């Protein structure tokens, strides 16, 4: 398992983005987390 903490942010210049762009980016990040957990579940049982 590769540990990937403290990586540079993929989200630069948030102050220039609309609320819609920011919330879409947050939602996409949340999907990544859920998929990673789903993939790891067999190893946790």
mmCIF file of the N, C-alpha and C atoms, coordinates in Angstrom:
data_MODEL
# 
_entry.id   MODEL 
# 
loop_
_atom_site.group_PDB 
_atom_site.id 
_atom_site.type_symbol 
_atom_site.label_atom_id 
_atom_site.label_alt_id 
_atom_site.label_comp_id 
_atom_site.label_asym_id 
_atom_site.label_entity_id 
_atom_site.label_seq_id 
_atom_site.pdbx_PDB_ins_code 
_atom_site.Cartn_x 
_atom_site.Cartn_y 
_atom_site.Cartn_z 
_atom_site.occupancy 
_atom_site.B_iso_or_equiv 
_atom_site.pdbx_formal_charge 
_atom_site.auth_seq_id 
_atom_site.auth_comp_id 
_atom_site.auth_asym_id 
_atom_site.auth_atom_id 
_atom_site.pdbx_PDB_model_num 
ATOM 1   N N  . UNK A 1 1  ? 0.834   -1.176 0.000  1.00 0.00 ? 1  UNK A N  1 
ATOM 2   C CA . UNK A 1 1  ? 0.000   0.000  0.000  1.00 0.00 ? 1  UNK A CA 1 
ATOM 3   C C  . UNK A 1 1  ? 0.880   1.242  0.000  1.00 0.00 ? 1  UNK A C  1 
ATOM 4   N N  . UNK A 1 2  ? 0.620   2.127  -0.901 1.00 0.00 ? 2  UNK A N  1 
ATOM 5   C CA . UNK A 1 2  ? 1.373   3.366  -0.983 1.00 0.00 ? 2  UNK A CA 1 
ATOM 6   C C  . UNK A 1 2  ? 0.676   4.440  -0.162 1.00 0.00 ? 2  UNK A C  1 
ATOM 7   N N  . UNK A 1 3  ? 1.403   5.059  0.721  1.00 0.00 ? 3  UNK A N  1 
ATOM 8   C CA . UNK A 1 3  ? 0.829   6.148  1.515  1.00 0.00 ? 3  UNK A CA 1 
ATOM 9   C C  . UNK A 1 3  ? 0.979   7.446  0.732  1.00 0.00 ? 3  UNK A C  1 
ATOM 10  N N  . UNK A 1 4  ? -0.106  8.169  0.639  1.00 0.00 ? 4  UNK A N  1 
ATOM 11  C CA . UNK A 1 4  ? -0.093  9.398  -0.158 1.00 0.00 ? 4  UNK A CA 1 
ATOM 12  C C  . UNK A 1 4  ? -0.664  10.561 0.656  1.00 0.00 ? 4  UNK A C  1 
ATOM 13  N N  . UNK A 1 5  ? 0.094   10.996 1.634  1.00 0.00 ? 5  UNK A N  1 
ATOM 14  C CA . UNK A 1 5  ? -0.338  12.126 2.448  1.00 0.00 ? 5  UNK A CA 1 
ATOM 15  C C  . UNK A 1 5  ? 0.495   13.350 2.125  1.00 0.00 ? 5  UNK A C  1 
ATOM 16  N N  . UNK A 1 6  ? -0.045  14.465 2.458  1.00 0.00 ? 6  UNK A N  1 
ATOM 17  C CA . UNK A 1 6  ? 0.652   15.742 2.292  1.00 0.00 ? 6  UNK A CA 1 
ATOM 18  C C  . UNK A 1 6  ? 1.091   15.996 0.854  1.00 0.00 ? 6  UNK A C  1 
ATOM 19  N N  . UNK A 1 7  ? 0.244   15.626 -0.082 1.00 0.00 ? 7  UNK A N  1 
ATOM 20  C CA . UNK A 1 7  ? 0.534   15.921 -1.483 1.00 0.00 ? 7  UNK A CA 1 
ATOM 21  C C  . UNK A 1 7  ? 0.109   17.353 -1.791 1.00 0.00 ? 7  UNK A C  1 
ATOM 22  N N  . UNK A 1 8  ? 0.718   17.968 -2.792 1.00 0.00 ? 8  UNK A N  1 
ATOM 23  C CA . UNK A 1 8  ? 0.264   19.298 -3.196 1.00 0.00 ? 8  UNK A CA 1 
ATOM 24  C C  . UNK A 1 8  ? -1.196  19.236 -3.636 1.00 0.00 ? 8  UNK A C  1 
ATOM 25  N N  . UNK A 1 9  ? -1.896  20.289 -3.389 1.00 0.00 ? 9  UNK A N  1 
ATOM 26  C CA . UNK A 1 9  ? -3.318  20.337 -3.742 1.00 0.00 ? 9  UNK A CA 1 
ATOM 27  C C  . UNK A 1 9  ? -3.496  20.362 -5.254 1.00 0.00 ? 9  UNK A C  1 
ATOM 28  N N  . UNK A 1 10 ? -4.490  19.613 -5.694 1.00 0.00 ? 10 UNK A N  1 
ATOM 29  C CA . UNK A 1 10 ? -4.845  19.633 -7.120 1.00 0.00 ? 10 UNK A CA 1 
ATOM 30  C C  . UNK A 1 10 ? -5.800  20.783 -7.422 1.00 0.00 ? 10 UNK A C  1 
ATOM 31  N N  . UNK A 1 11 ? -6.152  21.524 -6.391 1.00 0.00 ? 11 UNK A N  1 
ATOM 32  C CA . UNK A 1 11 ? -7.141  22.590 -6.541 1.00 0.00 ? 11 UNK A CA 1 
ATOM 33  C C  . UNK A 1 11 ? -6.482  23.937 -6.289 1.00 0.00 ? 11 UNK A C  1 
ATOM 34  N N  . UNK A 1 12 ? -6.039  24.538 -7.331 1.00 0.00 ? 12 UNK A N  1 
ATOM 35  C CA . UNK A 1 12 ? -5.371  25.834 -7.234 1.00 0.00 ? 12 UNK A CA 1 
ATOM 36  C C  . UNK A 1 12 ? -6.348  26.955 -7.586 1.00 0.00 ? 12 UNK A C  1 
ATOM 37  N N  . UNK A 1 13 ? -6.099  28.104 -7.049 1.00 0.00 ? 13 UNK A N  1 
ATOM 38  C CA . UNK A 1 13 ? -6.845  29.324 -7.363 1.00 0.00 ? 13 UNK A CA 1 
ATOM 39  C C  . UNK A 1 13 ? -8.344  29.184 -7.090 1.00 0.00 ? 13 UNK A C  1 
ATOM 40  N N  . UNK A 1 14 ? -8.664  28.646 -5.946 1.00 0.00 ? 14 UNK A N  1 
ATOM 41  C CA . UNK A 1 14 ? -10.069 28.480 -5.590 1.00 0.00 ? 14 UNK A CA 1 
ATOM 42  C C  . UNK A 1 14 ? -10.814 29.808 -5.560 1.00 0.00 ? 14 UNK A C  1 
ATOM 43  N N  . UNK A 1 15 ? -10.109 30.880 -5.249 1.00 0.00 ? 15 UNK A N  1 
ATOM 44  C CA . UNK A 1 15 ? -10.757 32.190 -5.185 1.00 0.00 ? 15 UNK A CA 1 
ATOM 45  C C  . UNK A 1 15 ? -11.281 32.647 -6.546 1.00 0.00 ? 15 UNK A C  1 
ATOM 46  N N  . UNK A 1 16 ? -10.802 32.038 -7.610 1.00 0.00 ? 16 UNK A N  1 
ATOM 47  C CA . UNK A 1 16 ? -11.240 32.407 -8.955 1.00 0.00 ? 16 UNK A CA 1 
ATOM 48  C C  . UNK A 1 16 ? -12.354 31.505 -9.480 1.00 0.00 ? 16 UNK A C  1 
ATOM 49  N N  . UNK A 1 17 ? -12.727 30.497 -8.696 1.00 0.00 ? 17 UNK A N  1 
ATOM 50  C CA . UNK A 1 17 ? -13.734 29.534 -9.144 1.00 0.00 ? 17 UNK A CA 1 
ATOM 51  C C  . UNK A 1 17 ? -15.101 29.890 -8.594 1.00 0.00 ? 17 UNK A C  1 
ATOM 52  N N  . UNK A 1 18 ? -16.116 29.459 -9.317 1.00 0.00 ? 18 UNK A N  1 
ATOM 53  C CA . UNK A 1 18 ? -17.481 29.673 -8.867 1.00 0.00 ? 18 UNK A CA 1 
ATOM 54  C C  . UNK A 1 18 ? -17.835 28.648 -7.788 1.00 0.00 ? 18 UNK A C  1 
ATOM 55  N N  . UNK A 1 19 ? -18.899 28.926 -7.063 1.00 0.00 ? 19 UNK A N  1 
ATOM 56  C CA . UNK A 1 19 ? -19.373 27.986 -6.046 1.00 0.00 ? 19 UNK A CA 1 
ATOM 57  C C  . UNK A 1 19 ? -19.698 26.645 -6.708 1.00 0.00 ? 19 UNK A C  1 
ATOM 58  N N  . UNK A 1 20 ? -20.282 26.693 -7.894 1.00 0.00 ? 20 UNK A N  1 
ATOM 59  C CA . UNK A 1 20 ? -20.626 25.457 -8.603 1.00 0.00 ? 20 UNK A CA 1 
ATOM 60  C C  . UNK A 1 20 ? -19.381 24.637 -8.919 1.00 0.00 ? 20 UNK A C  1 
ATOM 61  N N  . UNK A 1 21 ? -18.317 25.285 -9.345 1.00 0.00 ? 21 UNK A N  1 
ATOM 62  C CA . UNK A 1 21 ? -17.068 24.575 -9.653 1.00 0.00 ? 21 UNK A CA 1 
ATOM 63  C C  . UNK A 1 21 ? -16.450 23.972 -8.388 1.00 0.00 ? 21 UNK A C  1 
ATOM 64  N N  . UNK A 1 22 ? -16.497 24.723 -7.311 1.00 0.00 ? 22 UNK A N  1 
ATOM 65  C CA . UNK A 1 22 ? -15.906 24.239 -6.062 1.00 0.00 ? 22 UNK A CA 1 
ATOM 66  C C  . UNK A 1 22 ? -16.695 23.064 -5.510 1.00 0.00 ? 22 UNK A C  1 
ATOM 67  N N  . UNK A 1 23 ? -18.027 23.174 -5.482 1.00 0.00 ? 23 UNK A N  1 
ATOM 68  C CA . UNK A 1 23 ? -18.824 22.077 -4.933 1.00 0.00 ? 23 UNK A CA 1 
ATOM 69  C C  . UNK A 1 23 ? -18.745 20.840 -5.820 1.00 0.00 ? 23 UNK A C  1 
ATOM 70  N N  . UNK A 1 24 ? -18.626 21.015 -7.136 1.00 0.00 ? 24 UNK A N  1 
ATOM 71  C CA . UNK A 1 24 ? -18.444 19.862 -8.032 1.00 0.00 ? 24 UNK A CA 1 
ATOM 72  C C  . UNK A 1 24 ? -17.107 19.181 -7.746 1.00 0.00 ? 24 UNK A C  1 
ATOM 73  N N  . UNK A 1 25 ? -16.068 19.967 -7.504 1.00 0.00 ? 25 UNK A N  1 
ATOM 74  C CA . UNK A 1 25 ? -14.750 19.398 -7.192 1.00 0.00 ? 25 UNK A CA 1 
ATOM 75  C C  . UNK A 1 25 ? -14.793 18.643 -5.870 1.00 0.00 ? 25 UNK A C  1 
ATOM 76  N N  . UNK A 1 26 ? -15.470 19.202 -4.870 1.00 0.00 ? 26 UNK A N  1 
ATOM 77  C CA . UNK A 1 26 ? -15.605 18.519 -3.579 1.00 0.00 ? 26 UNK A CA 1 
ATOM 78  C C  . UNK A 1 26 ? -16.344 17.201 -3.770 1.00 0.00 ? 26 UNK A C  1 
ATOM 79  N N  . UNK A 1 27 ? -17.418 17.222 -4.533 1.00 0.00 ? 27 UNK A N  1 
ATOM 80  C CA . UNK A 1 27 ? -18.196 16.012 -4.776 1.00 0.00 ? 27 UNK A CA 1 
ATOM 81  C C  . UNK A 1 27 ? -17.355 14.954 -5.478 1.00 0.00 ? 27 UNK A C  1 
ATOM 82  N N  . UNK A 1 28 ? -16.553 15.353 -6.445 1.00 0.00 ? 28 UNK A N  1 
ATOM 83  C CA . UNK A 1 28 ? -15.693 14.401 -7.151 1.00 0.00 ? 28 UNK A CA 1 
ATOM 84  C C  . UNK A 1 28 ? -14.652 13.804 -6.217 1.00 0.00 ? 28 UNK A C  1 
ATOM 85  N N  . UNK A 1 29 ? -14.091 14.612 -5.309 1.00 0.00 ? 29 UNK A N  1 
ATOM 86  C CA . UNK A 1 29 ? -13.133 14.094 -4.334 1.00 0.00 ? 29 UNK A CA 1 
ATOM 87  C C  . UNK A 1 29 ? -13.815 13.089 -3.410 1.00 0.00 ? 29 UNK A C  1 
ATOM 88  N N  . UNK A 1 30 ? -15.046 13.380 -3.002 1.00 0.00 ? 30 UNK A N  1 
ATOM 89  C CA . UNK A 1 30 ? -15.784 12.454 -2.144 1.00 0.00 ? 30 UNK A CA 1 
ATOM 90  C C  . UNK A 1 30 ? -16.010 11.118 -2.843 1.00 0.00 ? 30 UNK A C  1 
ATOM 91  N N  . UNK A 1 31 ? -16.268 11.148 -4.132 1.00 0.00 ? 31 UNK A N  1 
ATOM 92  C CA . UNK A 1 31 ? -16.461 9.905  -4.895 1.00 0.00 ? 31 UNK A CA 1 
ATOM 93  C C  . UNK A 1 31 ? -15.186 9.062  -4.884 1.00 0.00 ? 31 UNK A C  1 
ATOM 94  N N  . UNK A 1 32 ? -14.044 9.704  -5.004 1.00 0.00 ? 32 UNK A N  1 
ATOM 95  C CA . UNK A 1 32 ? -12.765 8.986  -5.000 1.00 0.00 ? 32 UNK A CA 1 
ATOM 96  C C  . UNK A 1 32 ? -12.579 8.242  -3.684 1.00 0.00 ? 32 UNK A C  1 
ATOM 97  N N  . UNK A 1 33 ? -12.916 8.895  -2.593 1.00 0.00 ? 33 UNK A N  1 
ATOM 98  C CA . UNK A 1 33 ? -12.787 8.277  -1.274 1.00 0.00 ? 33 UNK A CA 1 
ATOM 99  C C  . UNK A 1 33 ? -13.700 7.068  -1.173 1.00 0.00 ? 33 UNK A C  1 
ATOM 100 N N  . UNK A 1 34 ? -14.959 7.231  -1.569 1.00 0.00 ? 34 UNK A N  1 
ATOM 101 C CA . UNK A 1 34 ? -15.923 6.124  -1.475 1.00 0.00 ? 34 UNK A CA 1 
ATOM 102 C C  . UNK A 1 34 ? -15.482 4.929  -2.315 1.00 0.00 ? 34 UNK A C  1 
ATOM 103 N N  . UNK A 1 35 ? -14.969 5.173  -3.500 1.00 0.00 ? 35 UNK A N  1 
ATOM 104 C CA . UNK A 1 35 ? -14.517 4.083  -4.361 1.00 0.00 ? 35 UNK A CA 1 
ATOM 105 C C  . UNK A 1 35 ? -13.285 3.386  -3.788 1.00 0.00 ? 35 UNK A C  1 
ATOM 106 N N  . UNK A 1 36 ? -12.394 4.147  -3.175 1.00 0.00 ? 36 UNK A N  1 
ATOM 107 C CA . UNK A 1 36 ? -11.201 3.550  -2.564 1.00 0.00 ? 36 UNK A CA 1 
ATOM 108 C C  . UNK A 1 36 ? -11.589 2.661  -1.388 1.00 0.00 ? 36 UNK A C  1 
ATOM 109 N N  . UNK A 1 37 ? -12.546 3.113  -0.594 1.00 0.00 ? 37 UNK A N  1 
ATOM 110 C CA . UNK A 1 37 ? -13.010 2.299  0.534  1.00 0.00 ? 37 UNK A CA 1 
ATOM 111 C C  . UNK A 1 37 ? -13.683 1.033  0.028  1.00 0.00 ? 37 UNK A C  1 
ATOM 112 N N  . UNK A 1 38 ? -14.520 1.169  -0.988 1.00 0.00 ? 38 UNK A N  1 
ATOM 113 C CA . UNK A 1 38 ? -15.194 -0.004 -1.558 1.00 0.00 ? 38 UNK A CA 1 
ATOM 114 C C  . UNK A 1 38 ? -14.176 -1.038 -2.047 1.00 0.00 ? 38 UNK A C  1 
ATOM 115 N N  . UNK A 1 39 ? -13.127 -0.558 -2.679 1.00 0.00 ? 39 UNK A N  1 
ATOM 116 C CA . UNK A 1 39 ? -12.089 -1.455 -3.195 1.00 0.00 ? 39 UNK A CA 1 
ATOM 117 C C  . UNK A 1 39 ? -11.340 -2.153 -2.054 1.00 0.00 ? 39 UNK A C  1 
ATOM 118 N N  . UNK A 1 40 ? -11.186 -1.469 -0.925 1.00 0.00 ? 40 UNK A N  1 
ATOM 119 C CA . UNK A 1 40 ? -10.433 -2.036 0.194  1.00 0.00 ? 40 UNK A CA 1 
ATOM 120 C C  . UNK A 1 40 ? -11.272 -2.918 1.115  1.00 0.00 ? 40 UNK A C  1 
ATOM 121 N N  . UNK A 1 41 ? -12.571 -2.874 1.017  1.00 0.00 ? 41 UNK A N  1 
ATOM 122 C CA . UNK A 1 41 ? -13.434 -3.628 1.932  1.00 0.00 ? 41 UNK A CA 1 
ATOM 123 C C  . UNK A 1 41 ? -13.104 -5.119 2.010  1.00 0.00 ? 41 UNK A C  1 
ATOM 124 N N  . UNK A 1 42 ? -12.835 -5.804 0.909  1.00 0.00 ? 42 UNK A N  1 
ATOM 125 C CA . UNK A 1 42 ? -12.508 -7.234 1.028  1.00 0.00 ? 42 UNK A CA 1 
ATOM 126 C C  . UNK A 1 42 ? -11.279 -7.504 1.902  1.00 0.00 ? 42 UNK A C  1 
ATOM 127 N N  . UNK A 1 43 ? -10.347 -6.610 1.903  1.00 0.00 ? 43 UNK A N  1 
ATOM 128 C CA . UNK A 1 43 ? -9.143  -6.778 2.718  1.00 0.00 ? 43 UNK A CA 1 
ATOM 129 C C  . UNK A 1 43 ? -9.422  -6.528 4.202  1.00 0.00 ? 43 UNK A C  1 
ATOM 130 N N  . UNK A 1 44 ? -10.501 -5.834 4.491  1.00 0.00 ? 44 UNK A N  1 
ATOM 131 C CA . UNK A 1 44 ? -10.822 -5.493 5.878  1.00 0.00 ? 44 UNK A CA 1 
ATOM 132 C C  . UNK A 1 44 ? -11.650 -6.556 6.559  1.00 0.00 ? 44 UNK A C  1 
ATOM 133 N N  . UNK A 1 45 ? -12.221 -7.476 5.798  1.00 0.00 ? 45 UNK A N  1 
ATOM 134 C CA . UNK A 1 45 ? -13.064 -8.513 6.375  1.00 0.00 ? 45 UNK A CA 1 
ATOM 135 C C  . UNK A 1 45 ? -12.286 -9.767 6.693  1.00 0.00 ? 45 UNK A C  1 
# 
